[in-house]
Amino acid sequence: MPGTETNEVIYYNSLFHHGVDEKRRVQIPAKWRPSQPDVEFTLILWPNGAQPDACLMVLPPAEMAALAEKIRQMSFADPKASALRRLLGSKSASCSLDKGGRICIPESMAKAVGIDKEAVMVGLVDRFEIWNPERYETVSAVDAALLPEAFKLI
């Protein structure tokens, strides 16, 4: 798999608003781009697409490899693990950066999360999310209410 052999560490932080062109390409912030060519990101409809709080979770190669390893270790006899495998297998796609530092969001994914002419990218330290701007505003209000308890996690 291209782009899985890298020791480069990128921290995905901050919030970015970018336009989405007619081919559904969105610019990835320069500080989030890997220095090596042909690095594949994995887009996952999260939590399950077509929901008011759905977005695209974007995993860099190291995080996708870690997730794949966790999935490999799950029992094939566990129906919850099977459901998770099907969900992640059918609701994900690989994409590479083009020469302009953009990724192309598959049409079905863009429709499922409501991304059309504008997208919000939210850093999550080890991965990032791509949101419809209105959906992100709604979710960020919920996040603000959860923050007092969330800070107790660290």
C-alpha positions as CSV (number, residue, x, y, z in Angstrom):
1,M,0.0,0.0,0.0
2,P,1.6,3.3,-1.0
3,G,2.4,5.8,1.7
4,T,2.4,3.4,4.7
5,E,6.2,3.5,5.2
6,T,6.7,6.9,6.9
7,N,8.1,8.1,10.2
8,E,6.9,11.6,9.6
9,V,4.7,12.8,12.5
10,I,2.0,15.4,11.6
11,Y,-0.3,16.8,14.3
12,Y,-3.7,17.8,12.9
13,N,-4.7,20.9,14.9
14,S,-6.7,24.0,14.2
15,L,-9.8,24.6,12.1
16,F,-9.9,25.5,8.4
17,H,-12.7,26.6,6.0
18,H,-12.1,25.7,2.4
19,G,-14.1,25.8,-0.8
20,V,-15.0,22.6,-2.6
21,D,-14.7,22.7,-6.4
22,E,-17.1,21.2,-8.9
23,K,-15.1,17.9,-8.9
24,R,-15.5,17.7,-5.1
25,R,-11.8,18.5,-4.5
26,V,-10.9,20.2,-1.2
27,Q,-7.6,21.7,-0.3
28,I,-5.8,20.1,2.7
29,P,-4.0,22.7,4.8
30,A,-0.3,22.9,4.0
31,K,0.8,22.0,7.5
32,W,-1.3,18.8,7.4
33,R,0.2,17.5,4.1
34,P,2.8,14.8,4.3
35,S,6.2,15.6,2.7
36,Q,6.3,12.3,0.8
37,P,4.3,11.8,-2.4
38,D,1.6,9.2,-2.9
39,V,0.5,9.1,0.8
40,E,-3.0,7.6,1.0
41,F,-5.6,8.9,3.4
42,T,-8.6,6.9,4.4
43,L,-12.0,8.7,4.4
44,I,-14.7,7.1,6.6
45,L,-18.3,8.2,6.9
46,W,-18.6,8.9,10.5
47,P,-20.5,7.8,12.5
48,N,-22.6,6.2,9.7
49,G,-23.4,8.9,7.1
50,A,-26.8,10.5,6.3
51,Q,-27.2,11.5,10.0
52,P,-27.3,15.1,11.2
53,D,-24.0,14.7,13.0
54,A,-22.3,12.8,10.2
55,C,-18.9,13.9,8.8
56,L,-15.9,12.4,7.1
57,M,-13.2,11.1,9.4
58,V,-9.8,11.2,7.7
59,L,-7.1,8.8,8.8
60,P,-3.5,9.1,7.8
61,P,-1.7,5.9,7.0
62,A,-0.4,5.1,10.5
63,E,-3.8,5.5,12.1
64,M,-5.5,3.4,9.4
65,A,-2.9,0.7,9.9
66,A,-3.5,0.7,13.7
67,L,-7.3,0.5,13.0
68,A,-6.8,-2.4,10.6
69,E,-4.7,-4.2,13.1
70,K,-7.4,-3.8,15.8
71,I,-10.0,-5.2,13.3
72,R,-7.7,-8.1,12.4
73,Q,-7.6,-9.1,16.0
74,M,-11.4,-9.2,16.4
75,S,-13.2,-12.5,16.4
76,F,-14.9,-13.4,13.2
77,A,-17.6,-15.1,15.3
78,D,-18.6,-11.8,17.0
79,P,-21.6,-10.3,15.2
80,K,-20.7,-6.8,16.4
81,A,-17.2,-7.2,15.0
82,S,-18.7,-8.4,11.7
83,A,-21.0,-5.4,11.6
84,L,-18.1,-3.1,12.3
85,R,-16.0,-4.7,9.5
86,R,-18.9,-4.3,7.0
87,L,-19.5,-0.7,8.1
88,L,-15.8,0.3,7.8
89,G,-15.3,-1.6,4.6
90,S,-18.4,-0.3,2.8
91,K,-18.3,3.3,4.2
92,S,-14.7,4.1,3.5
93,A,-12.5,5.1,0.6
94,S,-8.8,5.7,0.0
95,C,-7.6,8.9,-1.5
96,S,-4.3,10.6,-2.3
97,L,-3.3,14.2,-2.5
98,D,-3.1,15.6,-5.9
99,K,-0.2,17.9,-6.9
100,G,-2.2,20.9,-5.7
101,G,-2.6,19.4,-2.2
102,R,-6.2,18.5,-2.6
103,I,-8.2,15.3,-2.1
104,C,-11.3,14.4,-4.1
105,I,-14.3,13.4,-1.9
106,P,-16.3,10.6,-3.5
107,E,-19.7,11.8,-4.6
108,S,-21.7,9.4,-2.4
109,M,-19.7,10.5,0.7
110,A,-20.1,14.2,-0.1
111,K,-23.8,13.7,-0.4
112,A,-24.1,11.6,2.8
113,V,-22.5,14.3,4.9
114,G,-23.9,17.4,3.1
115,I,-20.6,18.7,1.6
116,D,-21.2,20.9,-1.4
117,K,-19.4,24.2,-2.0
118,E,-17.7,24.6,1.3
119,A,-16.1,22.3,3.9
120,V,-14.7,22.8,7.4
121,M,-11.7,20.7,8.4
122,V,-11.2,20.1,12.1
123,G,-7.9,18.8,13.5
124,L,-8.2,16.0,16.0
125,V,-4.5,15.7,16.8
126,D,-3.9,12.3,15.2
127,R,-6.5,12.6,12.4
128,F,-9.0,15.2,11.1
129,E,-12.6,15.5,10.1
130,I,-14.3,17.2,7.1
131,W,-17.7,18.7,7.9
132,N,-20.5,20.5,6.2
133,P,-20.2,24.0,7.8
134,E,-23.8,24.1,9.2
135,R,-23.5,20.6,10.7
136,Y,-20.2,21.6,12.3
137,E,-21.8,24.6,13.9
138,T,-24.4,22.4,15.5
139,V,-21.9,19.8,16.7
140,S,-19.5,22.4,18.1
141,A,-22.3,23.8,20.3
142,V,-22.8,20.3,21.7
143,D,-19.1,20.0,22.2
144,A,-19.0,23.2,24.1
145,A,-21.6,21.8,26.5
146,L,-19.5,18.7,27.0
147,L,-16.1,20.5,27.6
148,P,-16.3,20.7,31.4
149,E,-16.5,17.0,31.6
150,A,-14.2,16.3,28.7
151,F,-11.3,18.2,30.3
152,K,-11.5,15.7,33.2
153,L,-10.3,13.0,30.7
154,I,-6.9,14.6,30.6
